[in-house]
């Protein structure tokens, strides 16, 4: 198969120019209740206000769709993350800023997704949403820890399944000691430093 | 899982407004060599000229990525089309015009993808890229018919595998009797009639 763009085709660079932005996959990893989705939702809103096109991938739109034929065994969780990584790359190829929120407990799978992006010249930013199990269990926004402790959920990360924390994440957020507003600011500052979004735009908004 | 947008989240309508367009999945179906990809590439170019954001899904970016763990058995081809349908819906949810070019030989699978879209309020347009096997085999742009006739490719649609032609496609193109330019015009006229793109925009470009 021919995987190079053919002469005259619209390229990723063309779409980025049309959208006036640089695409990137921002990959939020952390245990359930750490705050991944809340931060992604707040960041999405901030980017939209600045007329940046972003899109969130999470369990809600993946597990009920593309990954609905997968369970929660180690094999299926790894295949789920592989699919999310491929979809993130496709949406990044559109020219869009992808905000991906999945526990993604295995370092090797996150590294595979990073490599998938970087080998094709796509930007990938790993954000470690760090929070102790104690605190996440105290928050328990979906009541999942309670169910996991009661044995109603198998393979629950942090309770009956391991979480491999990133060693060198691009951004390390400590959600026990910071506000969502500060966390969003940290990410936006990083995007500006990395020239993914324009500082003028941030200041003007 | 909560699948409704939470209060304050950026919605598909918000993204469509930002992009100043209505998203839609345009699904090209037809045998190998019928002209699906050539038409999609020309349409993509026309849309880009009009500052519409579109994205093409085809074997090149799917079979080497998301579907690289699938073969060409009936089960795997159906799973491939299911995944393409889910990805098309996600990219349509971004607010983008999706151009999907896959043989997609089974009517039931195309209907499933249509239902997947329409049940969630997404637009879906089936384009039947119609061409006889005789003509497609004469063109044989990738040399695949020759290989299929030599028995080097199993399950080759039109040779050793059935193609179920759409009964009521939204658009029916006869590529033996028309030019790519005419075919693109037919699709753009349809998009204007369906109020997916603005007629002023087409005339001004």
Contacts between the chains, C-beta under 8 A, distances in Angstrom:
chain1	res1	chain2	res2	distance
A	1	B	59	6.3
A	1	B	60	5.6
A	1	B	63	6.7
A	1	B	64	6.8
A	2	B	60	6.5
A	3	B	60	5.2
A	3	B	61	7.7
A	3	B	64	6.1
A	6	B	41	6.9
A	8	B	41	7.6
A	8	B	45	6.7
A	9	B	41	5.7
A	9	B	44	7.2
A	9	B	45	7.5
A	10	B	44	5.1
A	10	B	45	6.0
A	10	B	48	4.6
A	10	B	54	7.7
A	14	B	48	6.3
A	15	B	48	7.7
A	15	B	53	6.3
A	15	B	55	7.5
A	18	B	48	6.8
A	18	B	51	6.2
A	18	B	53	6.1
A	19	B	53	6.6
A	41	B	6	6.9
A	41	B	8	7.5
A	41	B	9	5.7
A	44	B	9	7.2
A	44	B	10	5.1
A	45	B	8	6.7
A	45	B	9	7.5
A	45	B	10	6.0
A	48	B	10	4.6
A	48	B	14	6.3
A	48	B	15	7.8
A	48	B	18	6.8
A	51	B	18	6.2
A	53	B	15	6.3
A	53	B	18	6.1
A	53	B	19	6.6
A	53	B	94	7.1
A	53	B	95	7.2
A	54	B	10	7.7
A	55	B	15	7.5
A	55	B	90	7.8
A	55	B	93	7.3
A	55	B	94	4.8
A	57	B	90	7.6
A	59	B	1	6.2
A	60	B	1	5.5
A	60	B	2	6.3
A	60	B	3	5.2
A	61	B	3	7.6
A	61	B	90	6.6
A	61	B	93	7.4
A	63	B	1	6.6
A	64	B	1	6.7
A	64	B	3	6.1
A	65	B	86	4.6
A	65	B	89	6.9
A	65	B	90	7.3
A	65	B	116	8.0
A	66	B	83	6.2
A	66	B	86	4.1
A	66	B	87	6.8
A	66	B	90	7.4
A	69	B	79	7.8
A	79	B	69	7.8
A	83	B	66	6.2
A	83	B	83	7.8
A	86	B	65	4.6
A	86	B	66	4.1
A	87	B	66	6.8
A	87	B	87	6.0
A	87	B	90	6.4
A	89	B	65	6.9
A	90	B	55	7.8
A	90	B	57	7.7
A	90	B	61	6.6
A	90	B	65	7.3
A	90	B	66	7.4
A	90	B	87	6.4
A	90	B	91	7.1
A	91	B	90	7.1
A	91	B	91	6.4
A	91	B	94	6.4
A	93	B	55	7.3
A	93	B	61	7.4
A	94	B	53	7.1
A	94	B	55	4.8
A	94	B	91	6.4
A	94	B	94	6.5
A	94	B	96	5.8
A	95	B	53	7.2
A	96	B	94	5.8
A	96	B	96	7.9
A	116	B	65	8.0
